[in-house]
Amino acid sequence: MVRVVRNCIQSILKLVNSIIGMVGMATILYVIWLIRVWEREVGDLPFEGSDYPAPWFIYTFLGLGVTLCVIACSGHVAAETANGCCLYFYMAFIFLLLMLEAALTTDVFLNRDWEEDFPVDPSGSFNKFKDFIRSNFEFCKWIGLSVVSVQGLCILLAMLVKAVGPHQYYESDDYTDPERVPLLKNAVHPTYVVGSPVYGSKSNA
């Protein structure tokens, strides 16, 4: 019964964790589109040397997308192996990401001059991104809440997988430790006596 519950929770964790991976891939695709726009307007890739300042917005989103994909891969491995160390690292990564998102959201809502905290983006993508969020605030708000909820659900499922993880003595059905199983403690084991073989008497025909 415990094994069935553990497999069910592992499957749910993989499914929910795949949403984080899809968000990471969508972010990388968005960065690829931004790079194509930059190359069309400037003529050089943002990673090459140019007279313009570094487009930090593109670099930030690229790092965010790669980070989400790495977290999704580590979460899949942690869910598959149910290893305590992998699960702890996975939960730590998601918790740090949640803290970063909470700090950024708090700065935006409580600081009126939050735009001055960011440097000037030469690509103009940052201003377009702000305008898109302002014009579609309700849609973006629900998307953000959904992503945060998925991250919190991943932490909860990882904790459940750790709680019902593989048992030390009952991982295999072929191995049982008699000291751990009360019904086998008083089991009667057959005794064997080693001695000379006994032959029956031969009749004289």
Secondary structure, 3 states (H helix, E strand, C coil): CHHHHHHHHHHHHHHHHHHHHHHHHHHHHHHHHHHHHHHHHHCCCCCCCCCCCCCHHHHHHHHHHHHHHHHHHHHHHHHHHCCHHHHHHHHHHHHHHHHHHHHHHHHHHHCCCHHHHCCCCCCCHHHHHHHHHHHCHHHHHHHHHHHHHHHHHHHHHHHHHHHCCCCCCCCCCCCCCCCCCHHHCCCCCCCCCCCCCCCCCCCCC
